[in-house]
Amino acid sequence: MTRALGPTVGIGRQAALPLGILDLCWLPVELRGIVWLAGGVTSWATGPGWRAPPFSLDSAQRLINDGPAGLWPGIFPVVVWAVVGALLLLVAVPLAIVARTVDGARSMPGDPLDPASFIRTEQSHYLLSKDGAGAAAPLVAALADRVMRDAVRGRA
């Protein structure tokens, strides 16, 4: 058996590329949604109330051709774009913090005790067979401790 039984945490590294490609395909819809939300919030905050056009291809085409003034007449486009920037920051900053936290939780290549790379090397077999019975006990204890710490942090 190559991995411990139990629930896995996260999506796994093999799923990151397909999900990234899928997100890139949906990026125009996501950006259109952010602009739509920003226009509605700006309309609501400046007084006329929530005036959001339908979320359709026609309104997206009008946004491309006429800009925010074509969808929300009477509202300054600069304000709509400022709210778009604020919404993007509101989404991007927490995602960056989560990504940095998850990336920092992984074992680094220069980590003094990276169990996966240590087990794959030939030196571990030499160390385990060098001094006879009982010599590997501290090494096994250190590896078990590291595996438990990784599991608690969600690296398993």
C-alpha positions as CSV (number, residue, x, y, z in Angstrom):
1,M,0.0,0.0,0.0
2,T,1.5,3.4,-0.9
3,R,-0.6,5.8,1.1
4,A,-2.5,5.8,4.3
5,L,-6.2,5.1,4.3
6,G,-8.6,7.8,5.2
7,P,-10.1,11.0,3.7
8,T,-7.8,13.1,1.5
9,V,-7.5,16.8,2.1
10,G,-7.7,19.2,-0.8
11,I,-8.0,18.6,-4.5
12,G,-4.6,17.1,-5.1
13,R,-1.8,18.3,-7.3
14,Q,-2.9,16.3,-10.3
15,A,-6.2,18.2,-10.4
16,A,-4.7,21.7,-10.3
17,L,-4.0,21.9,-14.0
18,P,-7.4,20.8,-15.3
19,L,-9.2,23.1,-12.8
20,G,-6.9,25.9,-13.9
21,I,-7.7,25.4,-17.6
22,L,-11.4,25.2,-16.7
23,D,-11.2,28.4,-14.8
24,L,-9.5,30.1,-17.7
25,C,-12.3,29.0,-20.0
26,W,-14.8,30.6,-17.5
27,L,-12.8,33.7,-17.0
28,P,-14.9,35.9,-19.4
29,V,-18.1,34.9,-17.6
30,E,-16.5,35.5,-14.2
31,L,-15.2,39.0,-15.2
32,R,-18.6,39.8,-16.7
33,G,-20.2,38.8,-13.5
34,I,-17.9,41.0,-11.5
35,V,-18.7,44.0,-13.7
36,W,-22.4,43.2,-13.5
37,L,-22.3,43.1,-9.7
38,A,-20.1,46.2,-9.6
39,G,-22.6,48.1,-11.8
40,G,-25.6,47.0,-9.6
41,V,-23.8,47.9,-6.4
42,T,-22.8,51.3,-7.8
43,S,-26.3,51.9,-9.0
44,W,-27.7,51.0,-5.6
45,A,-25.1,53.0,-3.7
46,T,-25.5,56.2,-5.7
47,G,-29.3,56.4,-5.3
48,P,-31.3,55.1,-8.2
49,G,-31.6,51.7,-6.5
50,W,-30.5,48.3,-7.8
51,R,-30.7,48.6,-11.6
52,A,-28.8,45.6,-13.0
53,P,-29.4,44.6,-16.6
54,P,-30.2,41.0,-17.3
55,F,-27.1,38.8,-17.2
56,S,-27.2,37.9,-20.9
57,L,-25.1,37.9,-24.1
58,D,-26.9,41.1,-25.3
59,S,-25.9,43.0,-22.2
60,A,-22.4,41.7,-22.4
61,Q,-22.2,42.9,-26.0
62,R,-23.6,46.3,-25.0
63,L,-20.9,46.5,-22.2
64,I,-18.2,45.8,-24.8
65,N,-19.5,48.3,-27.3
66,D,-20.8,51.1,-25.0
67,G,-19.0,50.5,-21.7
68,P,-20.7,50.8,-18.3
69,A,-22.5,54.0,-19.4
70,G,-24.5,51.9,-21.9
71,L,-25.8,49.6,-19.2
72,W,-26.1,52.0,-16.3
73,P,-27.0,55.4,-17.7
74,G,-26.4,58.3,-15.4
75,I,-23.7,56.5,-13.4
76,F,-20.1,57.5,-13.9
77,P,-18.1,54.7,-15.5
78,V,-15.1,55.5,-13.3
79,V,-17.1,54.7,-10.2
80,V,-18.2,51.3,-11.7
81,W,-14.5,50.5,-12.6
82,A,-13.4,51.5,-9.1
83,V,-16.0,49.1,-7.6
84,V,-14.8,46.4,-10.1
85,G,-11.3,46.9,-8.7
86,A,-12.5,46.7,-5.1
87,L,-14.4,43.5,-5.8
88,L,-11.4,42.0,-7.5
89,L,-9.2,42.8,-4.5
90,L,-11.9,41.5,-2.2
91,V,-11.7,38.1,-4.0
92,A,-7.9,38.1,-4.8
93,V,-6.4,38.9,-1.4
94,P,-8.1,36.0,0.5
95,L,-7.2,33.6,-2.4
96,A,-3.6,34.8,-2.3
97,I,-3.5,34.3,1.5
98,V,-5.0,30.8,1.3
99,A,-2.6,29.9,-1.6
100,R,0.4,31.1,0.4
101,T,-0.7,29.2,3.5
102,V,-1.2,26.0,1.6
103,D,2.1,26.4,-0.3
104,G,3.9,27.1,3.0
105,A,2.4,23.9,4.5
106,R,4.0,21.6,2.0
107,S,7.5,20.1,2.5
108,M,10.2,22.0,0.7
109,P,12.9,20.4,-1.3
110,G,15.6,21.5,1.2
111,D,13.5,20.4,4.2
112,P,15.7,18.5,6.7
113,L,13.3,15.6,7.0
114,D,11.1,15.1,3.9
115,P,9.8,11.6,4.4
116,A,8.9,11.0,0.8
117,S,12.2,11.9,-0.7
118,F,14.1,10.3,2.2
119,I,12.4,6.9,1.8
120,R,13.1,6.9,-2.0
121,T,16.9,7.4,-1.6
122,E,19.3,4.5,-1.2
123,Q,20.9,6.1,1.8
124,S,17.8,5.3,3.9
125,H,18.2,1.6,3.2
126,Y,21.9,1.8,4.1
127,L,21.1,3.6,7.4
128,L,18.4,1.1,8.3
129,S,20.8,-1.9,7.8
130,K,24.0,-0.4,9.1
131,D,24.1,-1.0,12.9
132,G,21.8,-4.0,13.5
133,A,18.7,-4.4,15.5
134,G,17.3,-1.3,17.3
135,A,19.5,1.1,15.4
136,A,16.6,2.4,13.3
137,A,14.3,3.2,16.3
138,P,15.1,6.9,16.5
139,L,14.8,7.2,12.7
140,V,11.4,5.4,12.7
141,A,10.2,7.6,15.6
142,A,11.3,10.8,13.7
143,L,9.5,9.7,10.5
144,A,6.4,8.7,12.4
145,D,6.4,12.1,14.2
146,R,6.8,13.9,10.8
147,V,4.0,11.9,9.2
148,M,1.7,12.7,12.1
149,R,2.5,16.4,12.0
150,D,1.9,16.5,8.2
151,A,-1.4,14.8,8.6
152,V,-2.5,17.3,11.3
153,R,-1.6,20.2,9.0
154,G,-3.5,18.7,6.1
155,R,-0.6,17.6,3.9
156,A,-1.5,13.9,3.8
